[in-house]
Amino acid sequence: MLDGTTTEGIPYTPKGGRPTVIYHPAAGGHWIASWQIAASLGTPFVLVANDIYPHTPDDGLQGVVDADGNCPFQKVGYTDYHGSKLYHNVSLDVAHWLEMNQGDGGQKLASMPFVDILYVDWLDDWIPTPVAGLDVDFSDYAKAFAHKVRDGGLILLDLKHSDVDFELSWFDIPPDSFEVHSGVTLEHLGCIIQRKEEGFAHFNGAPNQHNIIEVFKVHNDHLSGEMNEGVLKRLDLLNWFATIDRVFCTQGAISEEVNA
Ligand SMILES: C[S@@+](CC[C@H](N)C(=O)[O-])C[C@H]1O[C@@H](n2cnc3c(N)ncnc32)[C@H](O)[C@@H]1O
């Protein structure tokens, strides 16, 4: 059981041969927390950070700068990619992109193929919230998104908002393993502390911070009944990675491996 003292990254082994897909809905300016997780994986990744309002790395208020005052992220391409802006961090060696998506977080998740890691810190606004009650807890909120995480993937619950003075019942976590849907179970692995981000700071001077994150392993029998995403979603995944091959000049290697 992770006990909150681990700072060596998340307990996740990337699936070989393809980028890890990470989604952070309603991220606001806190996209930097999921960026940090993604950048420490050491393998290719696609990080999709969503918010209903624009938040980009080169934004004058919510953006980031390095020690020289430059934004370490470059915009990839001049046009939007399916309504998103794409960024690339020049000092990170592995193939990756940061997709800044503006729109409804729930609709974006519905349009995506299965994700490997879902990073959540705010469970209001972008999902239908459960009717309040004494027995409402994280498992009720997770009904809106857990089935979109692949079998063996992770849900990371950032506790950033857990100390607000009004009660947020999504921070009540059932013990051990719990079923969210038929065929979808979350195994609570415990929590980790994420180190401060390194190499850049928020443009607006907001302090860097440690993040405490509850970690859940997803057991997803996605071939059963309504959870089956079907062939179309798989094709979406292939197109996505074919685009990555083009953008990062990997000569088809990534999409070929996904296809294998
Ligand atoms: C309390 S803030 C949390 C921001 C950030 N995740 C953090 O922890 O600092 C809530 C965020 O939800 C965003 N939001 C509101 N409705 C949304 C929706 N339907 N889809 C996506 N984001 C939404 C807001 O713009 C805002 O950035």
The ligand as an SDF file (V2000), in Angstrom:
LIG
                    3D

 27 29  0  0  0  0  0  0  0  0999 V2000
  -12.2050   24.9530   -8.9610 C   0  0  0  0  0  0  0  0  0  0  0  0
  -11.5420   25.1250  -10.5570 S   0  0  0  0  0  0  0  0  0  0  0  0
  -10.2870   23.8280  -10.5330 C   0  0  0  0  0  0  0  0  0  0  0  0
   -9.1760   24.1280  -11.4840 C   0  0  0  0  0  0  0  0  0  0  0  0
   -7.9800   23.1820  -11.3840 C   0  0  0  0  0  0  0  0  0  0  0  0
   -8.3280   21.8360  -11.7060 N   0  0  0  0  0  0  0  0  0  0  0  0
   -7.3350   23.2540  -10.0150 C   0  0  0  0  0  0  0  0  0  0  0  0
   -7.4530   22.3100   -9.2620 O   0  0  0  0  0  0  0  0  0  0  0  0
   -6.7200   24.2700   -9.7150 O   0  0  0  0  0  0  0  0  0  0  0  0
  -12.7920   24.4310  -11.6000 C   0  0  0  0  0  0  0  0  0  0  0  0
  -12.4240   24.4430  -13.0650 C   0  0  0  0  0  0  0  0  0  0  0  0
  -13.4560   23.7910  -13.8150 O   0  0  0  0  0  0  0  0  0  0  0  0
  -13.5800   24.4600  -15.0540 C   0  0  0  0  0  0  0  0  0  0  0  0
  -14.8720   24.0630  -15.6560 N   0  0  0  0  0  0  0  0  0  0  0  0
  -16.1200   24.4700  -15.3240 C   0  0  0  0  0  0  0  0  0  0  0  0
  -17.0420   23.8260  -16.0590 N   0  0  0  0  0  0  0  0  0  0  0  0
  -16.3560   22.9870  -16.8820 C   0  0  0  0  0  0  0  0  0  0  0  0
  -16.7370   22.0610  -17.8690 C   0  0  0  0  0  0  0  0  0  0  0  0
  -18.0210   21.8400  -18.1830 N   0  0  0  0  0  0  0  0  0  0  0  0
  -15.7750   21.3750  -18.5310 N   0  0  0  0  0  0  0  0  0  0  0  0
  -14.4680   21.5940  -18.2460 C   0  0  0  0  0  0  0  0  0  0  0  0
  -14.0460   22.4570  -17.3010 N   0  0  0  0  0  0  0  0  0  0  0  0
  -14.9710   23.1470  -16.6310 C   0  0  0  0  0  0  0  0  0  0  0  0
  -13.4340   25.9140  -14.6940 C   0  0  0  0  0  0  0  0  0  0  0  0
  -13.1320   26.7260  -15.7990 O   0  0  0  0  0  0  0  0  0  0  0  0
  -12.2960   25.8370  -13.6660 C   0  0  0  0  0  0  0  0  0  0  0  0
  -11.0260   25.9710  -14.2880 O   0  0  0  0  0  0  0  0  0  0  0  0
  1  2  1  0
  2  3  1  0
  2 10  1  0
  3  4  1  0
  4  5  1  0
  5  6  1  0
  5  7  1  0
  7  8  2  0
  7  9  1  0
 10 11  1  0
 11 12  1  0
 11 26  1  0
 12 13  1  0
 13 14  1  0
 13 24  1  0
 14 15  1  0
 14 23  1  0
 15 16  2  0
 16 17  1  0
 17 18  1  0
 17 23  2  0
 18 19  1  0
 18 20  2  0
 20 21  1  0
 21 22  2  0
 22 23  1  0
 24 25  1  0
 24 26  1  0
 26 27  1  0
M  CHG  2   2   1   9  -1
M  END
$$$$
